[in-house]
Amino acid sequence: MPMDEILQQEIRDSELWLSKEKDESTYKRDLKKRIELINWLFKM
């Protein structure tokens, strides 16, 4: 599986967990940052 597919799957998984988190937490902030970082990598 190519790297871009792996990263896109990681974004989908993170967004899924982000949508399930109700309260603002460290875990939720980490998910948001992970999504931002991966998206930044795609823009390079």
PQR file with spaces between the fields and no chain letter, atoms N, CA, C, O and H, PARSE charges and radii, in Angstrom:
ATOM       1  N    MET     1       0.853   -1.173    0.000 -0.4000 1.5000
ATOM       2  CA   MET     1       0.000    0.000    0.000 -0.0000 2.0000
ATOM       3  C    MET     1       0.903    1.240    0.000  0.5500 1.7000
ATOM       4  O    MET     1       1.813    1.355    0.821 -0.5500 1.4000
ATOM       5  N    PRO     2       0.642    2.152   -0.917 -0.5600 1.5000
ATOM       6  CA   PRO     2       1.465    3.369   -0.991  0.2800 2.0000
ATOM       7  C    PRO     2       1.297    4.261    0.250  0.5500 1.7000
ATOM       8  O    PRO     2       0.280    4.225    0.943 -0.5500 1.4000
ATOM       9  N    MET     3       2.317    5.038    0.486 -0.4000 1.5000
ATOM      10  CA   MET     3       2.348    5.881    1.678 -0.0000 2.0000
ATOM      11  C    MET     3       1.184    6.865    1.725  0.5500 1.7000
ATOM      12  O    MET     3       0.620    7.088    2.796 -0.5500 1.4000
ATOM      13  H    MET     3       3.143    5.066   -0.077  0.4000 1.0000
ATOM      14  N    ASP     4       0.813    7.454    0.603 -0.4000 1.5000
ATOM      15  CA   ASP     4      -0.284    8.426    0.623 -0.0000 2.0000
ATOM      16  C    ASP     4      -1.611    7.772    1.014  0.5500 1.7000
ATOM      17  O    ASP     4      -2.438    8.403    1.671 -0.5500 1.4000
ATOM      18  H    ASP     4       1.271    7.273   -0.267  0.4000 1.0000
ATOM      19  N    GLU     5      -1.823    6.514    0.618 -0.4000 1.5000
ATOM      20  CA   GLU     5      -3.036    5.805    1.029 -0.0000 2.0000
ATOM      21  C    GLU     5      -3.035    5.538    2.531  0.5500 1.7000
ATOM      22  O    GLU     5      -4.070    5.646    3.188 -0.5500 1.4000
ATOM      23  H    GLU     5      -1.151    6.001    0.084  0.4000 1.0000
ATOM      24  N    ILE     6      -1.889    5.194    3.057 -0.4000 1.5000
ATOM      25  CA   ILE     6      -1.766    4.948    4.501 -0.0000 2.0000
ATOM      26  C    ILE     6      -2.085    6.227    5.271  0.5500 1.7000
ATOM      27  O    ILE     6      -2.820    6.197    6.258 -0.5500 1.4000
ATOM      28  H    ILE     6      -1.048    5.106    2.523  0.4000 1.0000
ATOM      29  N    LEU     7      -1.534    7.338    4.819 -0.4000 1.5000
ATOM      30  CA   LEU     7      -1.772    8.611    5.497 -0.0000 2.0000
ATOM      31  C    LEU     7      -3.226    9.054    5.369  0.5500 1.7000
ATOM      32  O    LEU     7      -3.782    9.612    6.315 -0.5500 1.4000
ATOM      33  H    LEU     7      -0.937    7.363    4.017  0.4000 1.0000
ATOM      34  N    GLN     8      -3.840    8.817    4.232 -0.4000 1.5000
ATOM      35  CA   GLN     8      -5.246    9.177    4.081 -0.0000 2.0000
ATOM      36  C    GLN     8      -6.124    8.324    4.980  0.5500 1.7000
ATOM      37  O    GLN     8      -7.105    8.814    5.538 -0.5500 1.4000
ATOM      38  H    GLN     8      -3.388    8.363    3.464  0.4000 1.0000
ATOM      39  N    GLN     9      -5.782    7.068    5.123 -0.4000 1.5000
ATOM      40  CA   GLN     9      -6.525    6.200    6.041 -0.0000 2.0000
ATOM      41  C    GLN     9      -6.345    6.676    7.481  0.5500 1.7000
ATOM      42  O    GLN     9      -7.285    6.641    8.274 -0.5500 1.4000
ATOM      43  H    GLN     9      -4.985    6.670    4.670  0.4000 1.0000
ATOM      44  N    GLU    10      -5.162    7.108    7.805 -0.4000 1.5000
ATOM      45  CA   GLU    10      -4.890    7.645    9.143 -0.0000 2.0000
ATOM      46  C    GLU    10      -5.745    8.884    9.406  0.5500 1.7000
ATOM      47  O    GLU    10      -6.260    9.056   10.511 -0.5500 1.4000
ATOM      48  H    GLU    10      -4.398    7.137    7.160  0.4000 1.0000
ATOM      49  N    ILE    11      -5.898    9.737    8.412 -0.4000 1.5000
ATOM      50  CA   ILE    11      -6.760   10.914    8.557 -0.0000 2.0000
ATOM      51  C    ILE    11      -8.202   10.485    8.805  0.5500 1.7000
ATOM      52  O    ILE    11      -8.869   11.011    9.696 -0.5500 1.4000
ATOM      53  H    ILE    11      -5.480    9.597    7.515  0.4000 1.0000
ATOM      54  N    ARG    12      -8.676    9.530    8.017 -0.4000 1.5000
ATOM      55  CA   ARG    12     -10.060    9.060    8.195 -0.0000 2.0000
ATOM      56  C    ARG    12     -10.271    8.474    9.585  0.5500 1.7000
ATOM      57  O    ARG    12     -11.272    8.761   10.241 -0.5500 1.4000
ATOM      58  H    ARG    12      -8.134    9.103    7.294  0.4000 1.0000
ATOM      59  N    ASP    13      -9.329    7.656   10.030 -0.4000 1.5000
ATOM      60  CA   ASP    13      -9.435    7.057   11.364 -0.0000 2.0000
ATOM      61  C    ASP    13      -9.427    8.131   12.454  0.5500 1.7000
ATOM      62  O    ASP    13     -10.212    8.074   13.401 -0.5500 1.4000
ATOM      63  H    ASP    13      -8.515    7.423    9.497  0.4000 1.0000
ATOM      64  N    SER    14      -8.548    9.088   12.311 -0.4000 1.5000
ATOM      65  CA   SER    14      -8.459   10.162   13.308 -0.0000 2.0000
ATOM      66  C    SER    14      -9.727   11.003   13.325  0.5500 1.7000
ATOM      67  O    SER    14     -10.204   11.381   14.395 -0.5500 1.4000
ATOM      68  H    SER    14      -7.910    9.134   11.542  0.4000 1.0000
ATOM      69  N    GLU    15     -10.274   11.297   12.156 -0.4000 1.5000
ATOM      70  CA   GLU    15     -11.511   12.074   12.103 -0.0000 2.0000
ATOM      71  C    GLU    15     -12.673   11.306   12.714  0.5500 1.7000
ATOM      72  O    GLU    15     -13.546   11.895   13.350 -0.5500 1.4000
ATOM      73  H    GLU    15      -9.887   10.990   11.287  0.4000 1.0000
ATOM      74  N    LEU    16     -12.683    9.994   12.521 -0.4000 1.5000
ATOM      75  CA   LEU    16     -13.723    9.168   13.127 -0.0000 2.0000
ATOM      76  C    LEU    16     -13.657    9.259   14.651  0.5500 1.7000
ATOM      77  O    LEU    16     -14.673    9.485   15.307 -0.5500 1.4000
ATOM      78  H    LEU    16     -11.974    9.515   12.004  0.4000 1.0000
ATOM      79  N    TRP    17     -12.470    9.085   15.205 -0.4000 1.5000
ATOM      80  CA   TRP    17     -12.314    9.156   16.658 -0.0000 2.0000
ATOM      81  C    TRP    17     -12.572   10.568   17.178  0.5500 1.7000
ATOM      82  O    TRP    17     -13.101   10.746   18.276 -0.5500 1.4000
ATOM      83  H    TRP    17     -11.644    8.901   14.672  0.4000 1.0000
ATOM      84  N    LEU    18     -12.203   11.546   16.399 -0.4000 1.5000
ATOM      85  CA   LEU    18     -12.449   12.932   16.779 -0.0000 2.0000
ATOM      86  C    LEU    18     -13.951   13.201   16.885  0.5500 1.7000
ATOM      87  O    LEU    18     -14.393   13.902   17.795 -0.5500 1.4000
ATOM      88  H    LEU    18     -11.774   11.401   15.508  0.4000 1.0000
ATOM      89  N    SER    19     -14.715   12.661   15.980 -0.4000 1.5000
ATOM      90  CA   SER    19     -16.169   12.858   16.011 -0.0000 2.0000
ATOM      91  C    SER    19     -16.824   12.138   17.191  0.5500 1.7000
ATOM      92  O    SER    19     -17.895   12.540   17.646 -0.5500 1.4000
ATOM      93  H    SER    19     -14.356   12.091   15.240  0.4000 1.0000
ATOM      94  N    LYS    20     -16.189   11.083   17.683 -0.4000 1.5000
ATOM      95  CA   LYS    20     -16.750   10.329   18.817 -0.0000 2.0000
ATOM      96  C    LYS    20     -16.427   10.959   20.167  0.5500 1.7000
ATOM      97  O    LYS    20     -17.125   10.721   21.153 -0.5500 1.4000
ATOM      98  H    LYS    20     -15.320   10.757   17.313  0.4000 1.0000
ATOM      99  N    GLU    21     -15.367   11.762   20.206 -0.4000 1.5000
ATOM     100  CA   GLU    21     -14.975   12.416   21.449 -0.0000 2.0000
ATOM     101  C    GLU    21     -15.929   13.565   21.757  0.5500 1.7000
ATOM     102  O    GLU    21     -16.090   14.476   20.945 -0.5500 1.4000
ATOM     103  H    GLU    21     -14.800   11.955   19.405  0.4000 1.0000
ATOM     104  N    LYS    22     -16.546   13.524   22.901 -0.4000 1.5000
ATOM     105  CA   LYS    22     -17.508   14.562   23.266 -0.0000 2.0000
ATOM     106  C    LYS    22     -16.832   15.729   23.986  0.5500 1.7000
ATOM     107  O    LYS    22     -17.064   16.889   23.646 -0.5500 1.4000
ATOM     108  H    LYS    22     -16.415   12.784   23.561  0.4000 1.0000
ATOM     109  N    ASP    23     -16.020   15.430   24.955 -0.4000 1.5000
ATOM     110  CA   ASP    23     -15.383   16.474   25.759 -0.0000 2.0000
ATOM     111  C    ASP    23     -14.057   16.900   25.153  0.5500 1.7000
ATOM     112  O    ASP    23     -13.365   16.123   24.495 -0.5500 1.4000
ATOM     113  H    ASP    23     -15.832   14.488   25.232  0.4000 1.0000
ATOM     114  N    GLU    24     -13.730   18.148   25.396 -0.4000 1.5000
ATOM     115  CA   GLU    24     -12.421   18.651   24.975 -0.0000 2.0000
ATOM     116  C    GLU    24     -11.373   18.000   25.879  0.5500 1.7000
ATOM     117  O    GLU    24     -11.478   18.066   27.104 -0.5500 1.4000
ATOM     118  H    GLU    24     -14.292   18.779   25.930  0.4000 1.0000
ATOM     119  N    SER    25     -10.392   17.389   25.289 -0.4000 1.5000
ATOM     120  CA   SER    25      -9.375   16.681   26.058 -0.0000 2.0000
ATOM     121  C    SER    25      -8.041   16.744   25.333  0.5500 1.7000
ATOM     122  O    SER    25      -7.952   17.220   24.201 -0.5500 1.4000
ATOM     123  H    SER    25     -10.307   17.335   24.294  0.4000 1.0000
ATOM     124  N    THR    26      -7.023   16.264   25.995 -0.4000 1.5000
ATOM     125  CA   THR    26      -5.695   16.183   25.388 -0.0000 2.0000
ATOM     126  C    THR    26      -5.742   15.244   24.186  0.5500 1.7000
ATOM     127  O    THR    26      -5.140   15.523   23.148 -0.5500 1.4000
ATOM     128  H    THR    26      -7.095   15.878   26.915  0.4000 1.0000
ATOM     129  N    TYR    27      -6.444   14.154   24.328 -0.4000 1.5000
ATOM     130  CA   TYR    27      -6.557   13.189   23.229 -0.0000 2.0000
ATOM     131  C    TYR    27      -7.199   13.839   22.002  0.5500 1.7000
ATOM     132  O    TYR    27      -6.745   13.630   20.877 -0.5500 1.4000
ATOM     133  H    TYR    27      -6.933   13.928   25.171  0.4000 1.0000
ATOM     134  N    LYS    28      -8.237   14.615   22.215 -0.4000 1.5000
ATOM     135  CA   LYS    28      -8.923   15.280   21.110 -0.0000 2.0000
ATOM     136  C    LYS    28      -8.007   16.315   20.452  0.5500 1.7000
ATOM     137  O    LYS    28      -7.988   16.430   19.226 -0.5500 1.4000
ATOM     138  H    LYS    28      -8.606   14.785   23.129  0.4000 1.0000
ATOM     139  N    ARG    29      -7.260   17.057   21.243 -0.4000 1.5000
ATOM     140  CA   ARG    29      -6.303   18.018   20.684 -0.0000 2.0000
ATOM     141  C    ARG    29      -5.226   17.301   19.884  0.5500 1.7000
ATOM     142  O    ARG    29      -4.813   17.775   18.826 -0.5500 1.4000
ATOM     143  H    ARG    29      -7.276   16.964   22.238  0.4000 1.0000
ATOM     144  N    ASP    30      -4.772   16.160   20.389 -0.4000 1.5000
ATOM     145  CA   ASP    30      -3.760   15.382   19.672 -0.0000 2.0000
ATOM     146  C    ASP    30      -4.284   14.885   18.329  0.5500 1.7000
ATOM     147  O    ASP    30      -3.554   14.890   17.337 -0.5500 1.4000
ATOM     148  H    ASP    30      -5.107   15.775   21.249  0.4000 1.0000
ATOM     149  N    LEU    31      -5.530   14.461   18.293 -0.4000 1.5000
ATOM     150  CA   LEU    31      -6.131   14.020   17.034 -0.0000 2.0000
ATOM     151  C    LEU    31      -6.186   15.161   16.034  0.5500 1.7000
ATOM     152  O    LEU    31      -5.872   14.980   14.857 -0.5500 1.4000
ATOM     153  H    LEU    31      -6.123   14.457   19.099  0.4000 1.0000
ATOM     154  N    LYS    32      -6.584   16.334   16.502 -0.4000 1.5000
ATOM     155  CA   LYS    32      -6.648   17.501   15.613 -0.0000 2.0000
ATOM     156  C    LYS    32      -5.261   17.824   15.058  0.5500 1.7000
ATOM     157  O    LYS    32      -5.111   18.103   13.868 -0.5500 1.4000
ATOM     158  H    LYS    32      -6.839   16.481   17.457  0.4000 1.0000
ATOM     159  N    LYS    33      -4.266   17.785   15.915 -0.4000 1.5000
ATOM     160  CA   LYS    33      -2.895   18.083   15.477 -0.0000 2.0000
ATOM     161  C    LYS    33      -2.384   17.028   14.498  0.5500 1.7000
ATOM     162  O    LYS    33      -1.687   17.355   13.538 -0.5500 1.4000
ATOM     163  H    LYS    33      -4.388   17.558   16.881  0.4000 1.0000
ATOM     164  N    ARG    34      -2.725   15.781   14.738 -0.4000 1.5000
ATOM     165  CA   ARG    34      -2.310   14.706   13.838 -0.0000 2.0000
ATOM     166  C    ARG    34      -2.886   14.943   12.445  0.5500 1.7000
ATOM     167  O    ARG    34      -2.180   14.809   11.445 -0.5500 1.4000
ATOM     168  H    ARG    34      -3.291   15.515   15.518  0.4000 1.0000
ATOM     169  N    ILE    35      -4.182   15.298   12.381 -0.4000 1.5000
ATOM     170  CA   ILE    35      -4.829   15.574   11.106 -0.0000 2.0000
ATOM     171  C    ILE    35      -4.162   16.762   10.422  0.5500 1.7000
ATOM     172  O    ILE    35      -3.894   16.713    9.221 -0.5500 1.4000
ATOM     173  H    ILE    35      -4.756   15.407   13.193  0.4000 1.0000
ATOM     174  N    GLU    36      -3.896   17.811   11.162 -0.4000 1.5000
ATOM     175  CA   GLU    36      -3.232   18.993   10.602 -0.0000 2.0000
ATOM     176  C    GLU    36      -1.850   18.650   10.046  0.5500 1.7000
ATOM     177  O    GLU    36      -1.484   19.088    8.956 -0.5500 1.4000
ATOM     178  H    GLU    36      -4.114   17.850   12.137  0.4000 1.0000
ATOM     179  N    LEU    37      -1.103   17.876   10.794 -0.4000 1.5000
ATOM     180  CA   LEU    37       0.250   17.503   10.368 -0.0000 2.0000
ATOM     181  C    LEU    37       0.223   16.675    9.093  0.5500 1.7000
ATOM     182  O    LEU    37       0.996   16.934    8.170 -0.5500 1.4000
ATOM     183  H    LEU    37      -1.401   17.520   11.680  0.4000 1.0000
ATOM     184  N    ILE    38      -0.640   15.702    9.033 -0.4000 1.5000
ATOM     185  CA   ILE    38      -0.711   14.863    7.837 -0.0000 2.0000
ATOM     186  C    ILE    38      -1.153   15.697    6.637  0.5500 1.7000
ATOM     187  O    ILE    38      -0.604   15.553    5.544 -0.5500 1.4000
ATOM     188  H    ILE    38      -1.268   15.492    9.783  0.4000 1.0000
ATOM     189  N    ASN    39      -2.124   16.553    6.830 -0.4000 1.5000
ATOM     190  CA   ASN    39      -2.551   17.431    5.733 -0.0000 2.0000
ATOM     191  C    ASN    39      -1.416   18.339    5.282  0.5500 1.7000
ATOM     192  O    ASN    39      -1.274   18.604    4.088 -0.5500 1.4000
ATOM     193  H    ASN    39      -2.570   16.670    7.717  0.4000 1.0000
ATOM     194  N    TRP    40      -0.617   18.811    6.209 -0.4000 1.5000
ATOM     195  CA   TRP    40       0.534   19.645    5.875 -0.0000 2.0000
ATOM     196  C    TRP    40       1.529   18.861    5.015  0.5500 1.7000
ATOM     197  O    TRP    40       2.106   19.402    4.072 -0.5500 1.4000
ATOM     198  H    TRP    40      -0.732   18.595    7.179  0.4000 1.0000
ATOM     199  N    LEU    41       1.720   17.601    5.346 -0.4000 1.5000
ATOM     200  CA   LEU    41       2.635   16.751    4.561 -0.0000 2.0000
ATOM     201  C    LEU    41       2.144   16.598    3.119  0.5500 1.7000
ATOM     202  O    LEU    41       2.944   16.580    2.184 -0.5500 1.4000
ATOM     203  H    LEU    41       1.251   17.161    6.112  0.4000 1.0000
ATOM     204  N    PHE    42       0.835   16.489    2.948 -0.4000 1.5000
ATOM     205  CA   PHE    42       0.289   16.367    1.595 -0.0000 2.0000
ATOM     206  C    PHE    42       0.514   17.632    0.769  0.5500 1.7000
ATOM     207  O    PHE    42       0.634   17.557   -0.454 -0.5500 1.4000
ATOM     208  H    PHE    42       0.185   16.503    3.708  0.4000 1.0000
ATOM     209  N    LYS    43       0.570   18.770    1.413 -0.4000 1.5000
ATOM     210  CA   LYS    43       0.752   20.029    0.696 -0.0000 2.0000
ATOM     211  C    LYS    43       2.183   20.244    0.247  0.5500 1.7000
ATOM     212  O    LYS    43       2.439   21.074   -0.625 -0.5500 1.4000
ATOM     213  H    LYS    43       0.472   18.830    2.406  0.4000 1.0000
ATOM     214  N    MET    44       3.108   19.520    0.821 -0.4000 1.5000
ATOM     215  CA   MET    44       4.518   19.684    0.470 -0.0000 2.0000
ATOM     216  C    MET    44       4.818   19.183   -0.909  0.5500 1.7000
ATOM     217  O    MET    44       5.963   19.250   -1.355 -0.5500 1.4000
ATOM     218  H    MET    44       2.901   18.846    1.529  0.4000 1.0000
